[in-house]
């Protein structure tokens, strides 16, 4: 344990409260949780707080769409988020909401201080206004033709085709995404944070070592372009906090979102008696770290530190950015089923598989991380099952069955024991520097050496020889001890596996435990610790993602489905029993004294069948002759009053004149099977 106890406050970016957590989100929370768990294992006073980002126009509109109050919707989403995080073993000390009393108080205080210090400016601007919804339109709620490349259906702030950025007022033929109406220009007084006034402070801070080099370089480009005053106000209707002294004006969501870190921590402080000021005052010696995605660097590395500085608070110690998650080498895709929600993953796979895979690929750089699903299975199976758990499973049975579960004092190979124990400092350095991939490689290299040692010693053979009992006990005692040390090193990544291992080892697995072996120590009976990843479960997860997202995309059911819902689900085997064939209508005629039936003869490619079809109200017999259609060819013949019906013609519609027989496309031939 470190002798210098640090005070550390850590945050992750706040997930937006209008949708579920997906694997792209989880990279950040897993990365942060690993780092926090490591710091806590080292004995530092460490707190990890987060909250749902609960304000803004999208929240307001989503709640309206769902027919509920925004407060009700964000509370429901928050509960879902908290359940997902808990099941991925992400252990917040507090998970709050930006729609809270604490956050409102800090937002108003910071605004008032900035205003008193001359950092808030007011001026009238022209914005696009939806005349039907009677609201000003945020950038992303306007679409139109790009003013640069003339591509249609582009967003209000940038073009996906040419990459150009612009104002929504520059769009050609703008349309409101909310109502479809053509927006009009309307004047409104807005409030601006004077960011350029903090340029020198920000230049110094961004080059102080607080940011990764890639981030600092990116910010240097923005300094060269010139900082602009930041619009921090939005007009009603808007779900958020009203600006003090400005009726109908609300704080833009990105003003109070980072303040949510303070609000969540204050909520924790009030519950546990922690001194808030020790972490946030100007001269605080505590450490403050933000883990974020690379897409929100601008807000966290320019606006946020400037707001804090201008209102009398401390700046972050560091802001750590990470890249995006790709799946199988490409952007997460809803159509391919690789846009995977956290809950869908949990329905199929152990969360620690993902924690380990992310850790094995994470670095301190801002690189995108690819979740290759085949590599994911192979790496987890190889490293965690084939290397790590294998050590315990190979040695435990000997210790339990032959030696009453006792680990002996004398290590069978002191050099190997020293190598594994002495690796703690190096692995700790990798964790501290967020080089998790390096830590995992070093740990697995040690696991390889332990497995090699056991394989060479072959305790399963030695146990058969006379006089070798003590040697076997020493070999297996060392194996169990080294497994224990490796689990200590992996505990920040695999907390659930560590808990199971601790129960087996009868040990707490504290960090400083890597410095010694357990001697004359009794372990408990070994139970299977981890199962292999099966590819069929990964395949099922991907398929589930397709189905779930497809279901979400369905509109409210109207029309035919509302009147005639889809029947109960059947299996593929059930469906495979139905033999559908292309058929050519050879003859068709009215059936005397039958109100609905036509007698039809069809050619199935050399075989003629007679079918009585209830389509008389929609078709004249002469109009059917020569047409191709689809019939159920293996339906048992049915004796009717007018003769034997030897199949069924496939048709759609509610009945009456609205009946439509199915016609195969050109190229189909009588007798072909419909797949």
Number of C-alpha atoms within 10 A of each C-alpha: 14 12 8 8 12 16 17 20 22 24 26 23 23 21 19 21 26 22 15 16 21 17 21 21 17 21 22 21 24 25 22 25 23 25 21 26 20 22 24 17 20 19 18 18 14 21 20 24 25 26 29 26 25 30 27 22 20 18 24 22 16 16 18 13 9 10 10 12 13 22 15 11 20 24 16 13 19 25 12 16 22 19 14 20 19 11 15 22 20 23 20 22 14 17 20 24 25 29 23 15 12 19 26 19 14 17 24 17 14 20 24 17 16 21 17 12 11 13 21 20 15 12 10 10 12 14 19 23 21 24 16 13 13 11 15 26 22 18 17 15 20 26 24 22 20 29 21 15 12 15 15 17 16 21 23 27 21 20 23 13 12 12 11 13 16 17 13 24 19 16 23 17 15 25 22 25 18 13 13 13 15 16 24 16 14 13 12 13 14 18 23 18 24 23 19 16 16 18 16 11 13 21 15 11 21 23 16 12 13 19 21 18 14 12 21 19 14 12 21 15 10 13 16 8 9 10 15 14 16 16 19 20 23 26 19 16 16 23 23 24 22 20 21 14 7 10 10 13 22 23 26 23 21 18 21 27 28 24 21 29 26 23 28 25 29 22 20 19 15 11 10 9 9 14 11 15 14 14 21 22 15 15 13 15 15 19 18 20 19 19 19 21 18 17 11 11 20 14 15 21 23 21 22 19 21 25 24 19 17 23 20 15 19 21 23 22 19 20 20 24 23 23 19 18 22 19 20 14 12 12 13 21 14 16 12 13 22 23 20 25 23 21 20 17 22 14 13 17 16 16 17 20 21 23 24 24 21 24 23 19 18 24 21 16 16 18 15 14 19 20 22 15 17 11 13 20 18 15 18 21 19 16 21 19 18 16 21 25 20 18 24 26 18 19 23 23 15 20 26 17 10 14 16 13 22 18 26 22 14 16 22 19 13 10 10 17 20 14 12 23 20 14 19 22 11 13 21 19 14 19 24 14 12 21 20 27 20 20 25 24 15 17 22 18 15 21 25 17 15 23 21 13 15 19 12 9 15 14 22 14 10 14 17 10 10 7 10 13 16 13 17 24 25 20 24 27 30 28 27 25 25 27 27 26 26 23 26 25 26 20 22 25 30 20 19 16 17 22 16 16 26 19 17 19 24 14 16 13 22 17 23 16 18 22 14 14 23 21 15 13 15 19 21 17 16 19 13 10 17 17 12 15 19 13 14 10 14 18 14 16 22 22 15 20 23 20 15 16 16 13 10 9 9 8 7 6 10 8 7 11 9 10 10 9 9 9 6 5 7 8 7 8 8 9 9 10 10 13 14 21 22 25 31 24 20 16 16 22 17 16 15 10 8 12 12 15 19 22 21 22 21 29 20 20 14 8 10 15 17 19 23 25 18 20 23 20 15 15 16 14 16 10 9 18 17 15 15 23 23 26 27 18 21 14 15 11 14 13 10 9 7 13 12 14 20 21 20 20 22 15 18 10 11 12 13 12 12 12 17 15 19 16 16 15 9 7 5 15 18 19 19 14 15 14 7
